[in-house]
Amino acid sequence: MLSSVLLIGVSSQAQFVLKTTPFVILKNQVVNISGEFAIPAAPNFTFTVGLANNFVYKGQLSDSLLILNNARSFKGLSIEPSLKYYWAPRKNQFEGFYTGIFSSFRYSTTFYDEIFNLNGVQTPTNGSIRQNTLVSVVGLEIGYQFLLGPRKDIAIDLFAGVGAKHTRYNRYGYSLQNLTVESSLSNGIATRGNVSIGYVIQ
């Protein structure tokens, strides 16, 4: 499915840039890999999609009657589509100053086991909580991509942006004896600024 999305509007002769963004720990990511694709029908535009695995669980619950069940939990993935417009592209479609729209969707699932905690002795109650977390960000970005090397096939992408952030925590309780659960959501502002390194593939 992901590969079919990436190929929308891209011809067999189109180039793409395979990139990695190494400094993503502050975004709760381990490694971010992305592909930036030329759009032959719109030479000033490119489409990018990134994929990353999350570093830690998002929005962990803190309660003396809960223990995180790592075996059942999933730190999650981030999917990051974006559309760029290069204002004065040179011979290569991926070079120069650009503005664009970026987005990020980060999903994770955590399970917590309910316990009795009496004098330091923890006893399971057979109750549990499942929390599904979705963080959505949509915003605007600016950047400049340099193409280096004799064949102009090494890409250095410097970018920054700001957007609206929406975080939703969907919580479900199962056979709980001492706790109640409620879903919650929050809104805020997200900023981004980073550098990506890539290789142009033709």
Backbone as CSV, one residue per row, in Angstrom:
resi,resn,N_x,N_y,N_z,CA_x,CA_y,CA_z,C_x,C_y,C_z
1,MET,0.830,-1.211,0.000,0.000,0.000,0.000,0.860,1.256,0.000
2,LEU,1.870,1.265,0.848,2.740,2.441,0.918,3.433,2.697,-0.404
3,SER,3.908,1.621,-1.055,4.610,1.806,-2.322,3.683,2.347,-3.392
4,SER,2.402,1.945,-3.366,1.471,2.452,-4.369,1.203,3.928,-4.166
5,VAL,1.165,4.392,-2.916,0.975,5.810,-2.645,2.145,6.614,-3.175
6,LEU,3.341,6.098,-2.983,4.532,6.820,-3.399,4.615,6.999,-4.897
7,LEU,4.009,6.112,-5.636,4.167,6.119,-7.089,3.104,6.939,-7.810
8,ILE,2.184,7.549,-7.035,1.148,8.345,-7.670,1.770,9.524,-8.423
9,GLY,1.483,9.655,-9.681,1.947,10.792,-10.465,3.425,10.762,-10.798
10,VAL,4.105,9.647,-10.603,5.540,9.590,-10.848,5.800,8.671,-12.036
11,SER,6.482,9.149,-13.026,6.748,8.355,-14.211,7.956,7.482,-14.005
12,SER,8.153,6.556,-14.948,9.275,5.630,-14.838,10.610,6.338,-14.977
13,GLN,10.628,7.548,-15.619,11.879,8.277,-15.778,12.158,9.244,-14.619
14,ALA,11.202,9.386,-13.714,11.345,10.383,-12.654,12.415,9.974,-11.662
15,GLN,13.032,10.988,-11.091,14.031,10.768,-10.069,13.365,10.750,-8.697
16,PHE,14.122,10.248,-7.724,13.707,10.437,-6.346,14.951,10.477,-5.475
17,VAL,14.792,11.051,-4.290,15.890,11.178,-3.342,15.581,10.301,-2.133
18,LEU,16.468,9.376,-1.852,16.346,8.540,-0.659,17.106,9.224,0.466
19,LYS,16.409,9.515,1.586,16.989,10.342,2.636,16.909,9.674,4.004
20,THR,17.753,10.160,4.889,17.638,9.855,6.311,17.806,11.156,7.079
21,THR,17.064,11.264,8.174,17.164,12.422,9.059,17.698,11.920,10.393
22,PRO,18.983,12.139,10.673,19.610,11.472,11.819,19.245,12.031,13.182
23,PHE,18.887,13.312,13.272,18.687,13.938,14.581,17.195,14.022,14.898
24,VAL,16.597,12.888,15.248,15.146,12.840,15.446,14.757,12.374,16.849
25,ILE,15.717,12.279,17.750,15.415,11.772,19.084,14.437,12.692,19.811
26,LEU,14.508,14.022,19.566,13.599,14.955,20.218,12.173,14.819,19.687
27,LYS,12.018,14.184,18.541,10.686,13.921,17.994,10.165,12.560,18.428
28,ASN,10.861,11.930,19.376,10.492,10.594,19.838,10.604,9.567,18.709
29,GLN,11.681,9.683,17.906,11.929,8.734,16.835,13.346,8.184,16.950
30,VAL,13.549,6.967,16.450,14.870,6.346,16.439,15.574,6.654,15.120
31,VAL,14.959,6.263,14.010,15.505,6.486,12.668,14.372,6.920,11.755
32,ASN,14.618,7.938,10.941,13.628,8.413,9.996,14.171,8.232,8.583
33,ILE,13.454,7.465,7.771,13.813,7.228,6.373,12.696,7.796,5.501
34,SER,13.076,8.532,4.445,12.056,9.128,3.590,12.471,9.062,2.132
35,GLY,11.491,9.226,1.267,11.726,9.322,-0.171,11.050,10.563,-0.715
36,GLU,11.805,11.369,-1.465,11.246,12.556,-2.108,11.150,12.289,-3.602
37,PHE,9.940,12.398,-4.144,9.674,11.995,-5.515,9.349,13.193,-6.399
38,ALA,9.957,13.214,-7.574,9.613,14.234,-8.570,8.231,13.957,-9.136
39,ILE,7.535,15.028,-9.543,6.230,14.912,-10.179,6.364,15.474,-11.598
40,PRO,6.492,14.623,-12.598,6.771,15.093,-13.961,5.754,16.088,-14.487
41,ALA,4.485,15.937,-14.113,3.457,16.842,-14.619,3.509,18.215,-13.952
42,ALA,4.258,18.330,-12.858,4.368,19.604,-12.138,5.825,19.765,-11.715
43,PRO,6.686,20.279,-12.619,8.135,20.267,-12.394,8.606,20.992,-11.140
44,ASN,7.837,21.944,-10.619,8.260,22.664,-9.423,7.882,21.948,-8.128
45,PHE,7.081,20.903,-8.237,6.585,20.212,-7.045,7.282,18.869,-6.840
46,THR,7.444,18.493,-5.583,7.862,17.135,-5.225,6.992,16.652,-4.079
47,PHE,6.866,15.340,-3.995,6.098,14.699,-2.928,7.033,13.834,-2.094
48,THR,6.955,13.975,-0.776,7.828,13.231,0.134,6.986,12.438,1.119
49,VAL,7.422,11.232,1.434,6.807,10.478,2.519,7.915,9.864,3.357
50,GLY,7.802,10.008,4.669,8.798,9.470,5.593,8.177,8.448,6.521
51,LEU,9.022,7.567,7.029,8.587,6.521,7.954,9.627,6.397,9.050
52,ALA,9.169,6.328,10.305,10.092,6.241,11.440,9.493,5.366,12.525
53,ASN,10.370,4.707,13.289,9.927,3.969,14.465,10.111,4.839,15.702
54,ASN,9.126,4.813,16.595,9.149,5.673,17.765,10.150,5.173,18.807
55,PHE,10.648,6.096,19.606,11.710,5.811,20.580,11.162,5.347,21.924
56,VAL,10.170,6.056,22.454,9.565,5.684,23.740,8.055,5.715,23.590
57,TYR,7.356,5.150,24.576,5.908,5.196,24.581,5.429,6.627,24.803
58,LYS,4.435,7.053,24.052,3.907,8.405,24.153,2.808,8.458,25.211
59,GLY,2.886,9.427,26.131,1.830,9.646,27.106,1.647,8.515,28.087
60,GLN,2.732,8.052,28.677,2.628,6.946,29.633,1.793,7.346,30.847
61,LEU,0.969,6.413,31.317,0.160,6.639,32.504,1.019,6.409,33.745
62,SER,0.850,7.278,34.727,1.617,7.169,35.969,0.654,6.980,37.130
63,ASP,0.627,5.775,37.694,-0.260,5.457,38.805,0.345,4.284,39.566
64,SER,0.275,4.338,40.887,0.861,3.263,41.713,0.118,1.956,41.557
65,LEU,-1.073,1.984,40.951,-1.846,0.754,40.757,-1.722,0.218,39.331
66,LEU,-0.777,0.738,38.570,-0.591,0.290,37.193,0.860,-0.077,36.928
67,ILE,1.053,-1.132,36.147,2.383,-1.541,35.683,2.323,-1.662,34.162
68,LEU,3.266,-1.028,33.481,3.327,-1.116,32.022,3.654,-2.540,31.597
69,ASN,2.856,-3.068,30.688,3.078,-4.400,30.142,3.820,-4.249,28.813
70,ASN,5.165,-4.336,28.878,5.977,-4.131,27.676,5.718,-5.172,26.603
71,ALA,5.422,-6.395,27.010,5.248,-7.484,26.049,4.046,-7.235,25.135
72,ARG,3.039,-6.529,25.616,1.823,-6.287,24.834,1.807,-4.907,24.195
73,SER,2.725,-4.036,24.584,2.711,-2.655,24.110,3.519,-2.498,22.822
74,PHE,3.194,-1.444,22.086,3.834,-1.165,20.796,4.216,0.309,20.765
75,LYS,5.518,0.603,20.705,5.969,1.994,20.721,5.477,2.777,19.518
76,GLY,5.241,2.089,18.432,4.550,2.718,17.327,5.424,3.208,16.195
77,LEU,4.739,3.794,15.198,5.380,4.293,13.986,4.910,5.716,13.707
78,SER,5.715,6.434,12.945,5.359,7.763,12.468,5.378,7.756,10.943
79,ILE,4.337,8.297,10.335,4.253,8.464,8.885,4.178,9.952,8.603
80,GLU,5.036,10.451,7.690,5.171,11.891,7.502,5.138,12.266,6.017
81,PRO,3.958,12.517,5.443,3.863,13.002,4.059,4.075,14.518,3.988
82,SER,4.588,14.997,2.868,4.725,16.437,2.657,4.747,16.735,1.161
83,LEU,4.401,17.977,0.834,4.412,18.456,-0.552,5.247,19.726,-0.598
84,LYS,6.243,19.761,-1.493,7.148,20.911,-1.590,6.993,21.611,-2.937
85,TYR,7.196,22.936,-2.888,7.228,23.732,-4.112,8.576,24.435,-4.192
86,TYR,9.369,24.111,-5.214,10.673,24.738,-5.434,10.471,25.996,-6.280
87,TRP,10.849,27.146,-5.736,10.535,28.417,-6.378,11.390,28.692,-7.606
88,ALA,12.634,28.300,-7.598,13.501,28.534,-8.754,14.361,27.299,-8.978
89,PRO,13.740,26.182,-9.367,14.518,24.960,-9.551,15.559,25.109,-10.648
90,ARG,16.694,24.506,-10.413,17.767,24.552,-11.408,17.612,23.368,-12.366
91,LYS,18.718,22.878,-12.895,18.613,21.758,-13.825,17.998,20.549,-13.146
92,ASN,18.255,20.440,-11.848,17.691,19.307,-11.119,16.464,19.761,-10.345
93,GLN,15.417,18.973,-10.387,14.149,19.338,-9.767,14.228,19.435,-8.244
94,PHE,15.253,18.843,-7.637,15.328,18.776,-6.182,16.246,19.837,-5.570
95,GLU,16.677,20.813,-6.310,17.677,21.749,-5.807,17.100,23.146,-5.654
96,GLY,17.423,23.798,-4.534,17.055,25.187,-4.353,16.138,25.426,-3.173
97,PHE,15.607,26.665,-3.126,14.722,27.095,-2.040,13.310,26.585,-2.291
98,TYR,12.647,26.149,-1.212,11.282,25.634,-1.360,10.424,26.025,-0.155
99,THR,9.123,26.017,-0.360,8.142,26.080,0.719,7.219,24.887,0.550
100,GLY,6.508,24.543,1.603,5.673,23.363,1.474,4.712,23.162,2.631
101,ILE,3.930,22.126,2.488,3.002,21.672,3.522,3.513,20.336,4.044
102,PHE,3.651,20.213,5.358,4.112,18.953,5.932,3.066,18.416,6.900
103,SER,3.129,17.127,7.162,2.233,16.500,8.123,2.956,15.337,8.788
104,SER,2.448,14.962,9.950,3.032,13.850,10.694,1.926,13.155,11.460
105,PHE,1.922,11.819,11.398,0.931,11.016,12.105,1.667,9.926,12.879
106,ARG,1.612,10.007,14.211,2.369,9.102,15.061,1.389,8.274,15.907
107,TYR,1.548,6.967,15.833,0.612,6.069,16.519,1.366,5.129,17.444
108,SER,0.797,4.872,18.621,1.371,3.889,19.535,0.261,3.290,20.391
109,THR,0.532,2.111,20.949,-0.419,1.427,21.829,0.312,0.957,23.081
110,THR,-0.261,1.245,24.242,0.320,0.782,25.496,-0.729,0.022,26.296
111,PHE,-0.276,-1.031,26.985,-1.119,-1.819,27.888,-0.576,-1.698,29.305
112,TYR,-1.498,-1.574,30.268,-1.135,-1.487,31.682,-1.919,-2.517,32.466
113,ASP,-1.245,-3.233,33.353,-1.894,-4.210,34.224,-2.209,-3.565,35.562
114,GLU,-3.433,-3.780,36.050,-3.825,-3.253,37.352,-3.318,-4.175,38.456
115,ILE,-2.886,-3.593,39.557,-2.350,-4.374,40.675,-2.865,-3.820,42.003
116,PHE,-2.819,-4.677,43.032,-2.889,-4.237,44.414,-1.463,-4.008,44.884
117,ASN,-1.256,-2.934,45.607,0.078,-2.654,46.147,-0.056,-2.497,47.654
118,LEU,0.195,-3.578,48.396,0.037,-3.597,49.845,1.389,-3.854,50.487
119,ASN,1.896,-2.832,51.187,3.186,-2.939,51.871,4.309,-3.374,50.925
120,GLY,4.252,-2.851,49.693,5.298,-3.167,48.731,5.099,-4.477,47.996
121,VAL,4.059,-5.223,48.322,3.780,-6.496,47.645,2.735,-6.243,46.569
122,GLN,3.109,-6.524,45.318,2.233,-6.259,44.194,1.500,-7.523,43.772
123,THR,0.173,-7.435,43.722,-0.654,-8.578,43.351,-1.549,-8.190,42.188
124,PRO,-1.513,-8.919,41.070,-2.365,-8.581,39.932,-3.850,-8.729,40.269
125,THR,-4.665,-7.845,39.693,-6.118,-7.939,39.863,-6.792,-8.571,38.643
126,ASN,-6.031,-8.838,37.590,-6.520,-9.314,36.293,-7.239,-8.214,35.503
127,GLY,-7.146,-6.973,35.987,-7.663,-5.845,35.228,-6.563,-5.225,34.386
128,SER,-6.942,-4.502,33.329,-5.943,-3.876,32.470,-6.529,-2.662,31.761
129,ILE,-5.629,-1.819,31.243,-6.004,-0.640,30.460,-5.219,-0.663,29.157
130,ARG,-5.927,-0.398,28.065,-5.268,-0.220,26.768,-5.399,1.244,26.366
131,GLN,-4.284,1.855,25.961,-4.291,3.245,25.523,-3.753,3.341,24.102
132,ASN,-4.578,3.830,23.186,-4.149,4.109,21.813,-3.885,5.605,21.700
133,THR,-2.692,5.960,21.235,-2.299,7.360,21.144,-2.059,7.736,19.689
134,LEU,-2.680,8.828,19.253,-2.472,9.347,17.901,-2.109,10.822,18.001
135,VAL,-0.931,11.171,17.480,-0.478,12.556,17.422,-0.479,12.980,15.955
136,SER,-1.247,14.019,15.642,-1.354,14.515,14.266,-0.828,15.947,14.204
137,VAL,0.015,16.219,13.216,0.561,17.564,13.022,0.428,17.930,11.544
138,VAL,-0.056,19.131,11.278,-0.126,19.663,9.911,0.372,21.102,9.958
139,GLY,1.298,21.461,9.051,1.843,22.812,9.095,2.535,23.220,7.816
140,LEU,3.224,24.356,7.889,3.954,24.918,6.763,5.451,24.883,7.051
141,GLU,6.242,24.709,5.997,7.688,24.646,6.167,8.398,25.409,5.060
142,ILE,9.630,25.808,5.356,10.524,26.376,4.355,11.840,25.617,4.433
143,GLY,12.591,25.627,3.342,13.862,24.925,3.358,14.693,25.211,2.122
144,TYR,15.893,24.698,2.155,16.794,24.795,1.005,17.528,23.466,0.876
145,GLN,17.483,22.914,-0.322,18.164,21.644,-0.574,19.348,21.869,-1.519
146,PHE,20.526,21.452,-1.035,21.746,21.533,-1.825,22.000,20.177,-2.477
147,LEU,22.492,20.192,-3.692,22.952,18.987,-4.371,24.450,19.118,-4.588
148,LEU,25.203,18.167,-4.041,26.652,18.238,-4.050,27.252,17.066,-4.814
149,GLY,28.550,17.169,-5.085,29.265,16.098,-5.766,29.339,16.315,-7.259
150,PRO,30.253,15.618,-7.938,30.428,15.779,-9.387,29.153,15.506,-10.182
151,ARG,28.352,14.581,-9.701,27.122,14.230,-10.405,25.877,14.836,-9.756
152,LYS,26.064,15.720,-8.793,24.935,16.347,-8.101,23.965,15.307,-7.552
153,ASP,24.511,14.285,-6.919,23.658,13.219,-6.427,23.665,13.079,-4.897
154,ILE,24.349,14.001,-4.204,24.333,14.021,-2.747,23.464,15.199,-2.303
155,ALA,22.400,14.910,-1.564,21.444,15.941,-1.161,21.629,16.291,0.310
156,ILE,21.661,17.580,0.597,21.643,18.107,1.962,20.433,19.027,2.068
157,ASP,19.482,18.645,2.899,18.215,19.360,2.997,18.107,20.023,4.371
158,LEU,18.077,21.368,4.399,17.899,22.129,5.634,16.481,22.682,5.649
159,PHE,15.742,22.455,6.749,14.342,22.868,6.747,13.874,23.237,8.149
160,ALA,12.795,24.034,8.185,12.150,24.426,9.437,10.682,24.668,9.154
161,GLY,9.855,24.516,10.210,8.429,24.722,10.005,7.676,24.824,11.313
162,VAL,6.396,25.156,11.189,5.518,25.258,12.356,4.133,24.788,11.938
163,GLY,3.430,24.150,12.880,2.117,23.630,12.537,1.239,23.424,13.750
164,ALA,-0.004,23.022,13.494,-0.975,22.725,14.541,-0.851,21.258,14.945
165,LYS,-0.894,21.005,16.252,-0.715,19.661,16.792,-1.963,19.211,17.536
166,HIS,-2.401,17.996,17.255,-3.579,17.415,17.900,-3.194,16.048,18.459
167,THR,-3.375,15.862,19.755,-3.027,14.600,20.409,-4.275,13.988,21.032
168,ARG,-4.544,12.743,20.686,-5.714,12.044,21.232,-5.270,10.760,21.931
169,TYR,-5.770,10.570,23.161,-5.530,9.356,23.921,-6.865,8.620,24.079
170,ASN,-7.006,7.489,23.403,-8.193,6.645,23.546,-7.881,5.522,24.529
171,ARG,-8.600,5.489,25.648,-8.309,4.516,26.712,-9.501,3.587,26.909
172,TYR,-9.184,2.311,27.148,-10.197,1.288,27.338,-9.828,0.458,28.572
173,GLY,-10.791,0.256,29.468,-10.548,-0.521,30.671,-11.183,-1.895,30.588
174,TYR,-10.493,-2.899,31.134,-10.969,-4.278,31.112,-10.882,-4.862,32.527
175,SER,-12.041,-5.218,33.103,-12.117,-5.893,34.403,-11.384,-5.131,35.503
176,LEU,-11.441,-3.804,35.455,-10.763,-2.996,36.469,-11.530,-3.043,37.789
177,GLN,-10.789,-3.093,38.897,-11.395,-3.138,40.224,-11.242,-1.827,41.001
178,ASN,-10.196,-1.053,40.710,-9.899,0.122,41.517,-9.745,1.405,40.698
179,LEU,-9.823,1.302,39.373,-9.552,2.453,38.516,-10.669,2.661,37.507
180,THR,-10.829,3.906,37.080,-11.687,4.232,35.954,-10.837,4.918,34.889
181,VAL,-11.256,4.840,33.660,-10.473,5.419,32.560,-11.338,6.373,31.759
182,GLU,-10.718,7.410,31.260,-11.365,8.364,30.383,-10.420,8.713,29.239
183,SER,-10.962,8.822,28.046,-10.165,9.279,26.914,-9.966,10.784,27.036
184,SER,-8.906,11.290,26.384,-8.627,12.718,26.451,-7.982,13.177,25.156
185,LEU,-7.977,14.492,24.956,-7.312,15.060,23.786,-6.758,16.426,24.156
186,SER,-5.767,16.869,23.376,-5.168,18.184,23.591,-4.729,18.752,22.255
187,ASN,-4.679,20.073,22.181,-4.242,20.775,20.984,-3.087,21.707,21.329
188,GLY,-2.204,21.943,20.365,-1.074,22.811,20.617,-0.368,23.191,19.331
189,ILE,0.826,23.724,19.485,1.658,24.136,18.365,2.910,23.261,18.320
190,ALA,3.270,22.807,17.140,4.478,21.997,16.952,5.435,22.727,16.023
191,THR,6.702,22.688,16.349,7.732,23.262,15.483,8.659,22.160,14.991
192,ARG,9.337,22.421,13.901,10.304,21.460,13.376,11.495,22.209,12.805
193,GLY,12.629,21.587,12.841,13.843,22.127,12.262,14.912,21.037,12.274
194,ASN,15.456,20.748,11.124,16.373,19.616,11.054,17.154,19.662,9.753
195,VAL,17.977,18.637,9.560,18.725,18.462,8.331,18.601,17.001,7.901
196,SER,18.379,16.794,6.621,18.326,15.444,6.044,19.466,15.277,5.059
197,ILE,19.958,14.052,4.966,21.038,13.704,4.047,20.509,12.634,3.111
198,GLY,20.740,12.799,1.816,20.164,11.844,0.894,21.003,11.611,-0.344
199,TYR,20.508,10.700,-1.179,21.174,10.319,-2.427,20.138,10.327,-3.545
200,VAL,20.445,11.050,-4.634,19.531,11.148,-5.764,19.647,9.891,-6.621
201,ILE,18.529,9.232,-6.846,18.475,8.014,-7.640,17.666,8.290,-8.894
202,GLN,18.214,7.909,-10.047,17.540,8.151,-11.316,17.119,6.845,-11.972
